[in-house]
Amino acid sequence: MFTGIIEELGSVERLDSLPTGARLRIRCRQVISDIQKGASIAVSGVCLTVAGFDAGSFSADVSPETLQRSSLGDLRTGAPVNLERALTPSGRLGGHLVQGHIDGTGEFLGLEPLGDDNWWLKVRIPGEIERYVVVKGSIAIDGISLTVASLDQDSLTAAIVPLTYRGTTLGSRRPGDRVNLECDILAKYVEKLLAAREGTPPALTMDRLRDLGF
């Protein structure tokens, strides 16, 4: 579990294709200060498991599913990536609960300058994701926890403050780039619960309660 608060900008050292999936090596410093094999690190919003590491980098295997669903397969040597270690029980939840499970990719449309290094971000989102996005709700874009400022048909906007602009990959994005999107998990649970209510649930009897373990 993550918070969407980026700890460090890393860079791609190499991305090697494998018979199934790929192996990604990331050069970084801060997120490997307490690293161990098997640890989880979010790379531009994608939760990856550390397969190996040394003094200045770590490697992780990327499954075919992840390559298909996210933008990790677009990465090239030297490309910047957002990095965040998994949340500890005693940590502060500065953003929102982020799983690192990408729902799909959107299209980076641009950053409009607002002055004093504040920006207005616009991203096109696919229809299957749009239904989970609400104004003033949370969304993770490339692993960055952001608040949705507005929705306009197939796109969303969000305000980017100077710290976020300088400390993430947003400043290096260009129109047309794919960005990883993860919706608020609560929206997906609510959708499933509401869909279940449209059916005919079994009557709540004493026998039913016993079957459920009560």
Secondary structure by P-SEA (a helix, b strand, c coil): cccccccbbbbbcccccccccbbbbbbbccccccccccbbbbcccbbbccccccccbbbbbbcaaaaaacccccccccbbbbbbcccccccccccccccccccccccccccccccccbbbbbbbbcccccccccccbbbbccccccccccccccbbbbbbcaaaaaccccccccccbbbbbbccaaaaaaaaaaaaaacccccccaaaaaaacc
